[in-house]
Structure formats: structure tokens, C-alpha cells
Amino acid sequence: MDYSLECHCGALTFTDGTAVSPAASSVRVCRSLFCRVYATPMTSGPAGALALQATDPPLLDDSL
């Protein structure tokens, strides 16, 4: 099953391909500062595939 996601501003899109159903996935919350600030849940799938695409590369400035 493929899931399509995007970041808040839409500069990045993600496609996650996995054979694990959402009901069988365990969602966790990372305890890093970033994840605690942004309340970012996560899951993992060792046999999955993740594709990232920058839809607006100028928005991806990491010089902050």
C-alpha cells in the first residue's frame, strides 16, 4: 500500500510504500527536541520504501 504525505508548507512530498497495514503499525513518538516541539509521531517498516521529492527547492534553505 502506498501513502502520500507532505510537510506543513508543501515543499516536500513523501511516498511511503509498505505491506504493513495501519492497524498493524505501532506509532511512536521520538523524544528528540525537534519531535517534542513539533509533536511528530513516527513508525517504521524494514521492508518499506520511502521516496522524497522537493516540490519547491528554494523553501528548503537550511541556513537558519
N, C-alpha and C positions, 0 to 999 in steps of 0.2 A: 504494500500500500504506500502511496506517495502522499506526503503532506507538504503543502506550500505555506511558507511563513514569510514575514518581512519584519524589519526593525520598525521602531516607532515612526521615524521620519520617511521610511520607504527607500532609503539609499541602498540598503542591502536586501536581497531576497534570498531565501533558502528553500531548497527542496530536500526533504528527508525521505529516503526510501527505506522501508523496513518491513519485515514479515511479522513483527510483533504487534498485536492488536493494542489499542489504547487501554483496554481493560486489563491486559496482562503486563503493562508497563508500570514500573514503580517510579513515581515522580518524587524527586528530592529537591532540597534547597541547599545550595552551596553556602558555606559560611564565610566566603571571602568578602571583603569590604564592598566590592562592586555589586555582588549579588545581594548582599544585605541591603544596600542603598536602593537598588532597583527591583528588589523582590523578584529575582529571576529564578523560576523553577527549571529543573533540568531532568533529563532522563538519558539513558544510554542504550545502545544496541550494537553489540560487537559485530553482527553480520549486516548492519545497515550501511547506507551510503548517504553522504551529505554533499550537496552542491551549493556553492555560494556564488552570487552574481551581484556586482556593483552596478546599480541602475543609474547612479549619479555620482561618479568618482570624485568630483570636487567636494562633495559633502563629507568625504572620508578623511579629512585632514586630521591627523593625529598629533599635531604640533602643540596641542594645548598644554 
